[in-house]
C-alpha cells in the first residue's frame, strides 16, 4: 500500500484532533483511500504537552519550516490560524509544489484570491472544507453534488457562539450580556468575543460560500455585516408571538446581475428548519434550480468535527495523488477561466421584509405620525401592535412590514427618530420569509 506523507503546522485543538484521527482511525482511512496517510512531521511551539497521542520519534518539531520544506511531504495542513505567518507557510508550500489543506477562513476571505491563483498556476490542490461549517460538507456539496445546478441562494447559521447566545436569550429570557457570560463559561465564546458576536467570523465564511456558489472572486470587503449585541428578550418574545425566531444568518443570493452578501440578525418563520437549530449547532440551506431547497446540519466547530472535515480534504487530495494527478476539482468550484468579478449589491438596494420596534411616548397621534412617515417612503405596514406596558410614559410599538427597499427604510427611520416622540433609537430586524416571497 503506497504511503503519502503529510505534515501538520499547528497542534492546537484542531491539529491535535487531526493527529488523533490519523492514529485511531488509520485502518478505516486506508481502506477507503487505498493508501496510507503518514504523519511525517508536526510543528507546534509546545511539543512537550501531553496530547494523548503516541507520536513516532522525530515527528514533533518547533520549527514550522522543517515541515513545509521537507521534500518528502506531499500535503501540508495549515492549522495555526492567524494571517501573516499562516499565509507565508501556505504560499511557501505551494511554491514548493505541495498540496495544502487549511481551515483558515479569515485568511481565505481576505487573501484567498491571491492564494487560489498561485495554487492554480502551480498545479497543486488547495482545500478548505473545514473553513466553513465545521463538519458539514457544504463546500463539497456545492462544488460536487450540485455541479449541475444554478445556485440561487445560500442561507445559513454559521457561528455556533452567536446561535448559542440567541438560543439562551430565547429560552431563558436573559439579556445578551448574561447569555454571553454563559457562553464564555461553557467554552463557546472567547474572552474577546467580538470576532463572533459582531459578525466577522460569519462574514468570512459567507465570502467563501458566495465565491463557490456563483463562480465569483472572493469578495469579503463588500459583505454587509451586523452583529447580535442589540438583540433583546423583548424582540425575541415578540418575534415568537408572530411566529418567528431570530437567528444570525449569512445570506447570499444571485439574480444574474449582482450578488447579495449580508450577515445580520434575521427573523425567520418557526416552520423553517433553520429556525429550529438551537444551541451551538450550525445549519445551511442551499437552493438550486434542479434540487430546490436542501439543508445540512451539524457541529460548526470543535476538535473532532473540524478534524473530520480536514481529513476529508486530505483523502480527496491523496486519491488524486494515487491516481497520478492533481487538481481533480477546481479550487473555487468553477474552472479558473470562468471565475469572474460579480458585483455585490449595496445594502441600500436590498428589498426584504422588516420588523420595527419603537419606544414611543404615550401621546395621541404618535402612531399616526409614524405610519405617515412610513407611507411617505413606500413602506407598507402588514401588522402593528402597541402594548399596554408603559415605562416612564413610554410604550413599545411593534410593526411588521411588507417588502420594502432598505434605503427607504433607513430614511424613514431617521425621520421618525427626529419626531421628538421616540426617546430611543428605533430597532430594525430584517425578515426572511420564503412563503411571502413566493406569493
C-alpha positions in Angstrom: 0.0 0.0 0.0 1.5 3.3 -1.1 2.3 5.8 1.6 1.6 9.6 1.3 3.4 11.8 3.7 1.6 14.7 5.3 2.8 17.5 7.6 0.8 19.5 10.2 1.7 23.0 11.1 -0.1 23.8 14.4 -1.1 21.2 17.0 -3.7 23.2 18.8 -7.3 21.9 19.3 -7.9 21.0 15.6 -4.4 19.9 14.8 -4.4 17.5 17.8 -7.8 16.2 16.6 -6.3 15.5 13.1 -3.4 13.7 14.6 -5.7 11.6 16.8 -7.9 10.7 13.8 -4.9 9.7 11.7 -3.8 7.5 14.6 -7.0 6.0 15.8 -8.9 5.7 12.5 -5.9 4.8 10.3 -7.3 1.5 9.2 -10.7 2.8 8.1 -9.0 5.8 6.3 -6.6 3.4 4.5 -9.4 1.1 3.5 -11.3 3.9 1.9 -8.3 5.6 0.4 -6.3 2.7 -0.9 -3.2 4.2 0.5 -1.6 5.1 3.8 -1.5 8.6 5.2 1.7 9.0 7.2 2.2 11.9 9.6 5.8 12.6 8.9 6.2 16.0 10.7 4.1 18.1 13.0 5.1 21.6 14.3 4.0 23.5 17.3 5.5 25.9 19.8 4.8 23.5 22.6 5.8 19.9 21.8 6.1 18.8 25.4 2.4 18.9 26.3 0.7 15.5 26.6 -1.9 15.4 23.8 -2.8 11.7 24.5 -1.2 10.6 21.2 1.9 8.5 20.8 3.9 10.3 18.1 6.7 8.4 16.3 10.2 9.7 17.1 11.2 12.7 15.1 7.7 13.7 14.1 7.4 16.7 16.5 9.3 19.9 15.9 9.0 23.5 17.0 10.1 24.7 13.5 7.2 25.0 11.0 9.7 25.4 8.2 11.1 22.0 8.9 7.6 20.7 7.9 6.9 22.8 4.8 10.4 22.4 3.5 10.6 18.6 3.9 10.8 17.3 0.3 9.2 14.0 1.2 6.0 15.7 2.5 3.3 16.0 -0.2 0.4 17.5 1.7 0.7 20.4 4.2 -2.1 21.0 6.8 -2.0 24.6 8.0 -3.8 24.7 11.4 -2.2 27.6 13.2 -4.7 30.2 12.1 -4.0 33.9 12.0 -2.8 35.8 9.0 0.8 36.7 8.2 2.7 33.5 9.3 -0.1 31.3 8.0 0.0 33.0 4.6 3.7 32.7 4.4 3.6 29.0 5.2 0.9 28.3 2.8 2.5 30.2 -0.1 5.9 28.7 0.6 4.3 25.2 0.5 2.5 26.0 -2.8 5.7 27.3 -4.4 7.4 24.1 -3.3 4.7 22.1 -5.2 2.9 20.8 -2.2 -0.8 20.5 -1.8 -2.4 22.5 1.1 -5.3 22.0 3.4 -6.4 24.8 5.7 -9.3 25.8 7.9 -8.3 29.4 7.9 -11.4 31.2 6.8 -10.1 34.7 7.8 -7.1 34.3 5.6 -9.1 32.9 2.7 -11.7 35.6 2.9 -9.0 38.4 2.8 -6.2 36.9 0.7 -7.9 33.9 -0.9 -7.9 35.1 -4.5 -4.1 35.5 -4.4 -3.6 32.1 -2.8 -6.0 30.4 -5.2 -4.4 31.9 -8.2 -1.0 30.8 -7.0 -2.1 27.2 -6.4 -3.9 27.1 -9.8 -0.8 28.3 -11.6 1.4 25.8 -9.7 -1.0 23.0 -10.4 -1.5 21.9 -6.8 -4.6 21.5 -4.7 -5.8 23.9 -2.1 -8.7 22.6 0.0 -10.6 24.2 2.8 -13.8 22.3 3.7 -13.2 22.9 7.4 -13.2 26.7 6.9 -17.0 26.9 6.6 -19.5 25.0 8.8 -17.2 22.6 10.6 -18.1 19.0 9.8 -20.9 20.0 7.4 -19.7 19.2 3.8 -21.1 22.4 2.4 -18.2 23.2 0.1 -18.2 19.6 -1.3 -21.9 19.7 -1.7 -21.9 22.9 -3.8 -18.8 22.0 -5.7 -19.5 18.4 -6.4 -23.0 17.2 -5.6 -24.7 20.4 -7.1 -22.4 20.8 -10.1 -25.4 20.7 -12.5 -27.3 23.4 -10.6 -27.6 27.1 -10.9 -27.4 28.1 -7.3 -29.9 30.7 -6.4 -29.1 31.2 -2.8 -27.2 30.0 0.3 -28.6 30.8 3.7 -27.0 29.6 7.0 -26.4 29.7 10.7 -22.6 29.6 10.6 -21.5 30.7 14.0 -22.1 28.5 17.0 -21.3 31.1 19.6 -24.0 33.5 18.2 -26.5 30.7 17.9 -25.9 29.6 21.5 -26.3 33.2 22.8 -29.6 33.8 20.8 -30.9 30.4 22.0 -30.2 31.3 25.6 -31.9 34.6 25.3 -34.9 32.9 23.8 -35.2 30.0 26.2 -34.1 31.8 29.5 -35.3 35.3 28.8 -32.0 36.8 29.8 -30.1 39.7 28.3 -27.4 39.5 25.7 -24.7 40.3 28.3 -25.8 37.4 30.6 -26.1 35.0 27.7 -22.6 35.9 26.6 -21.3 35.3 30.1 -22.8 31.8 30.0 -21.3 31.2 26.5 -17.9 32.1 27.9 -18.4 29.9 31.0 -19.4 26.9 28.7 -16.4 27.5 26.4 -18.5 28.6 23.4 -17.2 32.2 23.4 -13.6 33.6 23.6 -12.5 36.1 26.2 -12.8 38.7 23.4 -15.9 37.5 21.5 -16.1 40.4 19.0 -15.0 38.2 16.1 -18.1 36.1 16.6 -20.8 38.4 18.1 -20.0 41.3 15.7 -20.4 39.0 12.6 -16.8 38.9 11.3 -16.5 35.2 11.5 -19.8 34.6 9.7 -18.9 37.2 7.1 -15.6 35.4 6.4 -17.4 32.2 5.7 -20.1 33.9 3.6 -17.5 35.4 1.3 -16.1 31.9 0.7 -19.5 30.4 0.1 -20.6 33.2 -2.3 -17.5 32.6 -4.4 -18.0 28.8 -4.6 -21.8 29.1 -5.2 -21.7 31.7 -8.0 -18.3 31.5 -9.7 -17.1 34.8 -8.4 -13.9 36.1 -6.9 -13.8 36.0 -3.1 -15.1 39.4 -2.0 -15.1 39.9 1.8 -14.9 43.7 1.7 -18.4 44.2 0.3 -20.2 41.7 2.7 -22.7 43.7 4.8 -22.2 42.8 8.5 -24.2 43.4 11.6 -23.8 41.6 15.0 -26.2 40.4 17.6 -25.4 42.6 20.7 -28.5 44.8 20.3 -31.0 41.8 20.3 -33.2 41.9 23.4 -35.5 39.4 25.1 -38.3 41.8 24.2 -37.7 41.5 20.5 -37.3 37.7 20.7 -40.5 37.4 22.6 -42.5 39.5 20.1 -41.0 37.6 17.2 -42.2 34.4 18.8 -45.7 35.8 19.2 -45.7 36.5 15.5 -44.4 33.0 14.6 -40.7 33.9 14.1 -37.4 33.2 15.7 -34.3 35.4 15.5 -31.0 34.0 14.2 -27.8 35.5 12.9 -27.9 34.5 9.3 -25.4 34.5 6.5 -27.4 35.2 3.3 -26.2 35.2 -0.3 -28.3 35.4 -3.4 -27.6 35.8 -7.1 -30.1 37.3 -9.5 -28.0 37.0 -12.6 -26.7 40.6 -12.3 -25.4 41.1 -8.8 -24.9 39.1 -5.6 -26.4 39.8 -2.2 -24.0 39.1 0.6 -25.2 40.0 4.1 -24.8 38.9 7.7 -27.3 40.2 10.2 -29.8 39.1 12.8 -32.9 37.8 11.0 -36.4 36.8 11.8 -37.3 33.6 10.2 -40.6 31.6 10.4 -40.8 28.9 13.1 -41.7 26.4 10.4 -38.3 27.0 8.7 -35.9 24.3 9.6 -33.2 26.8 10.3 -35.3 28.5 13.0 -35.2 25.2 14.9 -31.4 24.9 15.0 -30.5 25.5 18.6 -27.5 25.8 20.9 -24.1 25.9 19.2 -25.2 23.9 16.2 -24.8 25.1 12.6 -27.0 24.6 9.5 -27.1 25.9 6.0 -29.7 25.8 3.3 -28.8 25.8 -0.4 -31.3 26.5 -3.1 -30.6 25.2 -6.7 -32.7 25.2 -9.8 -32.7 21.4 -10.1 -32.7 20.3 -6.4 -34.9 23.0 -4.9 -34.0 23.5 -1.2 -31.7 21.3 0.7 -30.2 21.6 4.2 -27.1 20.5 6.0 -26.9 20.4 9.8 -24.0 19.7 12.2 -21.3 20.9 14.5 -19.7 24.1 13.2 -16.6 23.8 15.3 -14.9 21.6 17.8 -11.8 19.4 17.8 -13.1 16.2 16.1 -15.8 17.6 13.8 -13.4 20.1 12.3 -10.6 17.5 12.2 -13.0 15.2 10.3 -13.5 17.9 7.7 -9.8 18.4 7.3 -9.1 14.7 6.8 -11.9 14.5 4.2 -9.9 17.1 2.2 -6.6 15.2 2.7 -8.2 12.0 1.5 -9.6 13.7 -1.6 -6.1 15.1 -2.5 -4.5 11.8 -1.7 -6.8 10.0 -4.1 -5.7 12.3 -6.8 -2.1 11.7 -5.9 -2.6 8.0 -6.0 -4.2 8.3 -9.4 -1.2 10.1 -10.7 -2.7 13.5 -11.0 -3.8 16.6 -9.0 -6.3 19.4 -9.2 -9.2 17.0 -9.8 -11.6 19.6 -8.5 -11.3 23.3 -9.3 -10.5 25.2 -6.1 -13.4 27.6 -6.2 -15.9 25.1 -7.8 -15.6 26.8 -11.2 -12.8 26.3 -13.7 -10.3 29.2 -13.3 -11.3 30.8 -16.7 -14.9 31.1 -15.5 -14.2 32.8 -12.3 -15.3 36.4 -12.6 -15.9 39.6 -10.7 -19.6 39.8 -9.8 -20.7 43.0 -8.1 -22.1 42.8 -4.6 -25.4 44.6 -4.4 -25.2 47.6 -2.0 -27.3 47.1 1.1 -29.4 50.1 0.2 -30.6 48.3 -2.9 -31.9 45.2 -0.9 -35.6 44.5 -0.9 -36.8 42.5 2.1 -39.3 42.4 4.9 -38.8 44.3 8.2 -39.6 44.3 11.9 -39.6 47.6 13.7 -39.8 48.4 17.4 -40.4 52.0 18.5 -40.3 53.2 22.1 -43.0 55.9 21.7 -44.3 58.5 24.1 -47.8 57.6 25.2 -49.5 60.6 23.4 -52.3 60.8 20.9 -51.3 60.8 17.3 -47.9 59.3 17.7 -48.7 56.1 15.9 -50.4 58.1 13.1 -47.2 60.1 12.6 -45.0 57.0 12.4 -47.4 55.3 9.9 -47.5 58.5 7.9 -43.7 58.7 7.5 -43.5 55.0 6.6 -46.2 55.6 3.9 -44.3 58.6 2.5 -41.3 56.2 2.0 -43.4 53.5 0.3 -43.3 51.2 3.3 -46.5 49.2 3.7 -47.4 48.1 7.2 -48.5 44.4 7.5 -49.1 44.3 11.2 -48.9 46.7 14.2 -49.2 46.2 17.9 -48.9 48.6 20.8 -48.5 47.0 24.2 -50.2 48.2 27.4 -46.9 48.0 29.3 -45.7 51.6 30.0 -42.4 52.6 31.5 -42.0 56.3 32.3 -44.7 57.2 29.8 -43.1 55.2 27.0 -44.8 52.2 25.3 -43.3 49.7 22.8 -44.8 49.8 19.4 -44.1 46.7 17.1 -44.5 46.7 13.4 -44.1 44.1 10.6 -43.9 45.4 7.0 -44.4 44.1 3.6 -41.4 44.1 1.3 -39.5 47.4 1.2 -36.3 48.9 -0.1 -33.5 49.2 2.5 -32.6 52.8 1.5 -36.2 53.9 2.0 -36.4 52.1 5.4 -33.3 53.9 6.7 -34.6 57.3 5.6 -38.0 56.7 7.2 -36.4 55.5 10.5 -34.1 58.5 10.6 -37.1 60.8 10.1 -39.1 59.0 12.7 -36.3 59.3 15.2 -36.3 63.1 14.8 -40.0 63.4 15.6 -39.3 64.1 19.3 -41.7 61.4 20.4 -39.3 58.4 20.1 -36.9 58.7 23.0 -34.8 55.7 21.9 -33.4 54.7 18.6 -35.8 52.6 16.6 -35.0 48.9 16.4 -34.8 47.2 12.9 -34.6 43.5 12.3 -34.9 42.1 8.8 -37.2 39.2 8.0 -36.6 36.3 5.5 -40.0 34.8 4.7 -39.8 32.3 1.8 -43.6 31.8 1.7 -44.3 35.5 1.3 -41.6 35.7 -1.4 -43.3 33.0 -3.4 -46.7 34.7 -3.2 
